[in-house]
Amino acid sequence: MTHVPSSVVIIGGGVGGVGTAAALRAGGFAGELTLVEAAEVPYDRPPLSKAYLAGEQDLADIALQPPDWYDDQGVRLVTGETVTALRPDERLVELSTGRTLAADTLVLATGGHAARPPLPGVDSPLVHVLRDHDEADRLRSALVLGARLLVVGGGLIGAEAASTAAELGVEVTLIDPAPIPLELAVGAEVGAWLHARHAEHGISTKQAALVSIEDKGTVVLATIQDDPEPLEFDAVLLGVGMRPETTLAETIGLEVDRGIIVDAEQRTSHPWVLAVGDATRRRSNGVLRPRAEHWEAAQHDGQRAAATLLGTAQPTPTAPWFWTDRHGLHIESVGHMNEATDRVLRGTPGDGPFSAWGLRDGTVVAAVSVDDPNAVRAARRMIDRGVTVSATALADVSTDLKHLLRTSR
Ligand SMILES: Cc1cc2nc3c(=O)[nH]c(=O)nc-3n(C[C@H](O)[C@H](O)[C@H](O)COP(=O)(O)OP(=O)(O)OC[C@H]3O[C@@H](n4cnc5c(N)ncnc54)[C@H](O)[C@@H]3O)c2cc1C
């Protein structure tokens, strides 16, 4: 029988940490539950490159839970303080104010930071990153009508922020060294089609890397690979990935390798500590997986951590999923497109909703949809059940996906 802890402290109030707290209470955890978050309030990050950056939402709008939720759920919320040290032998965590909290079990949900590549000039105050709400606030104040913004990186966050900035009347240049940003995640056809939408919205795109930045006080000069002359911008946004926050884990000797290593039940290498979300990497079947870095994955980690602590059945695994929005398009993706040997297009890009499916020997392994979330929902069921489909039937938009799901094996 599992020994259910009498007190749990969760460090980090992103979707991973709050999701763990919610899943623990939903699963019947009756012990003491404390959530420590460095920011003023536990908040959600996806809006930071979308409606929040556009100025359509404020911090209260993107709070992960309403203020009463914590009292209602019996979650002791400690905000505006960071955990600065862990004392595993005494089962204590130290806060920045000098206070300590006792914890039978600890859940690290510390997320990460936006990466800054080690290039000359990237520490200039005119060079922005986007992970936290204060970084979004600073970037937003630079997005004034007619400002010239260089976005470095055409992946999820770079593309979303570029789209939001263009909508605000900012003159955006987007560079990425990859010929098709997001190709691995969504496949070449959809990746190229999505990237081409930037130009339609007045964004100038270029396949190139940033070489250096020179801060000129109110503007920067950006040297871009293969450009003879540096270009002048009012601001730069680096959208080049994240760095997991593993400091606390490292100080107590947890196994860390570009993420806190966890098993399928979110256990770390120390029996006192579980870890969830963007700060982690899973080892499964002896293989270290890449960090998931998506909202739903962090939430599912929280559900798994809660099941582990409560000794209840683990949730049924499901194919990884994420969404992203740009230029008024809603994109969803499920599965692993890079594992597909064949890709099938359902619908016509540019002519209403469409989806692209990845098959491997006829079995559905991935799908990505533009304005067609039902397609991805159906694809997820097919991936989870290992369904084999006819590519011809799939490509025919008159084929009902539910029917296809029922009649395929
Ligand atoms: C701009 C942006 C847009 C995104 N858009 C999408 C999207 O459209 N779709 C999608 O699927 N995913 C999206 N994501 C990814 C998604 O937001 C993350 O996967 C998710 O936030 C991960 O949750 P987390 O709880 O692991 O980490 P985080 O959300 O990073 O939360 C970690 C929290 O821990 C706190 N913390 C860290 N150390 C300490 C400490 N020592 N003491 C106290 N508190 C601490 C931090 O303050 C932070 O709030 C986006 C991310 C960003 C940044």
The ligand as a Tripos MOL2 file, in Angstrom:
@<TRIPOS>MOLECULE
LIG
   53    58     1     0     0
SMALL
NO_CHARGES

@<TRIPOS>ATOM
      1 C1          4.5840   32.9840  -24.3140 C.3       1 LIG1
      2 C2          4.1940   31.5370  -24.2150 C.ar      1 LIG1
      3 C3          3.1620   31.0390  -25.0030 C.ar      1 LIG1
      4 C4          2.8090   29.6980  -24.9430 C.ar      1 LIG1
      5 N1          1.8050   29.2420  -25.7340 N.ar      1 LIG1
      6 C5          1.4530   27.9330  -25.6870 C.ar      1 LIG1
      7 C6          0.3950   27.4370  -26.5170 C.ar      1 LIG1
      8 O1         -0.2150   28.1610  -27.2870 O.2       1 LIG1
      9 N2          0.1050   26.1180  -26.4390 N.ar      1 LIG1
     10 C7          0.7660   25.2520  -25.5980 C.ar      1 LIG1
     11 O2          0.4670   24.0570  -25.5810 O.2       1 LIG1
     12 N3          1.7640   25.7110  -24.7850 N.ar      1 LIG1
     13 C8          2.1090   27.0210  -24.8190 C.ar      1 LIG1
     14 N4          3.1260   27.4860  -24.0090 N.ar      1 LIG1
     15 C9          3.8320   26.5310  -23.1280 C.3       1 LIG1
     16 C10         3.1430   26.4020  -21.7790 C.3       1 LIG1
     17 O3          2.7790   27.6580  -21.2910 O.3       1 LIG1
     18 C11         4.1140   25.7170  -20.8250 C.3       1 LIG1
     19 O4          4.3200   24.4110  -21.3180 O.3       1 LIG1
     20 C12         3.5770   25.6800  -19.3930 C.3       1 LIG1
     21 O5          3.4850   26.9830  -18.8820 O.3       1 LIG1
     22 C13         4.4910   24.8440  -18.5080 C.3       1 LIG1
     23 O6          3.9860   24.8890  -17.2110 O.3       1 LIG1
     24 P1          4.9340   24.6730  -15.9500 P.3       1 LIG1
     25 O7          4.0180   24.7390  -14.7700 O.co2     1 LIG1
     26 O8          5.7770   23.4890  -16.1290 O.co2     1 LIG1
     27 O9          5.9430   25.8970  -15.9440 O.3       1 LIG1
     28 P2          5.6900   27.4520  -15.8550 P.3       1 LIG1
     29 O10         4.4220   27.8590  -16.4980 O.co2     1 LIG1
     30 O11         6.9520   28.0880  -16.3390 O.co2     1 LIG1
     31 O12         5.5480   27.7140  -14.2820 O.3       1 LIG1
     32 C14         6.6300   27.5550  -13.4160 C.3       1 LIG1
     33 C15         6.4280   28.5270  -12.2590 C.3       1 LIG1
     34 O13         7.3560   28.2130  -11.2320 O.3       1 LIG1
     35 C16         7.7090   29.4000  -10.5740 C.3       1 LIG1
     36 N5          8.9800   29.1500   -9.8800 N.ar      1 LIG1
     37 C17        10.1370   28.6860  -10.4260 C.ar      1 LIG1
     38 N6         11.0900   28.5410   -9.4690 N.ar      1 LIG1
     39 C18        10.5060   28.9080   -8.2990 C.ar      1 LIG1
     40 C19        10.9630   28.9730   -6.9490 C.ar      1 LIG1
     41 N7         12.2170   28.6070   -6.6130 N.pl3     1 LIG1
     42 N8         10.1070   29.4140   -5.9960 N.ar      1 LIG1
     43 C20         8.8360   29.7730   -6.3200 C.ar      1 LIG1
     44 N9          8.3350   29.7160   -7.5840 N.ar      1 LIG1
     45 C21         9.1640   29.2910   -8.5480 C.ar      1 LIG1
     46 C22         7.8230   30.4140  -11.7000 C.3       1 LIG1
     47 O14         7.6360   31.7230  -11.2060 O.3       1 LIG1
     48 C23         6.6950   29.9640  -12.6370 C.3       1 LIG1
     49 O15         5.5180   30.7070  -12.4610 O.3       1 LIG1
     50 C24         3.4970   28.8340  -24.0560 C.ar      1 LIG1
     51 C25         4.5360   29.3300  -23.2530 C.ar      1 LIG1
     52 C26         4.8830   30.6640  -23.3280 C.ar      1 LIG1
     53 C27         6.0090   31.1830  -22.4670 C.3       1 LIG1
@<TRIPOS>BOND
     1     1     2 1
     2     2     3 ar
     3     2    52 ar
     4     3     4 ar
     5     4     5 ar
     6     4    50 ar
     7     5     6 ar
     8     6     7 ar
     9     6    13 1
    10     7     8 2
    11     7     9 ar
    12     9    10 ar
    13    10    11 2
    14    10    12 ar
    15    12    13 ar
    16    13    14 ar
    17    14    15 1
    18    14    50 ar
    19    15    16 1
    20    16    17 1
    21    16    18 1
    22    18    19 1
    23    18    20 1
    24    20    21 1
    25    20    22 1
    26    22    23 1
    27    23    24 1
    28    24    25 2
    29    24    26 1
    30    24    27 1
    31    27    28 1
    32    28    29 2
    33    28    30 1
    34    28    31 1
    35    31    32 1
    36    32    33 1
    37    33    34 1
    38    33    48 1
    39    34    35 1
    40    35    36 1
    41    35    46 1
    42    36    37 ar
    43    36    45 ar
    44    37    38 ar
    45    38    39 ar
    46    39    40 ar
    47    39    45 ar
    48    40    41 1
    49    40    42 ar
    50    42    43 ar
    51    43    44 ar
    52    44    45 ar
    53    46    47 1
    54    46    48 1
    55    48    49 1
    56    50    51 ar
    57    51    52 ar
    58    52    53 1
@<TRIPOS>SUBSTRUCTURE
     1 LIG1         1 GROUP 0 **** ****
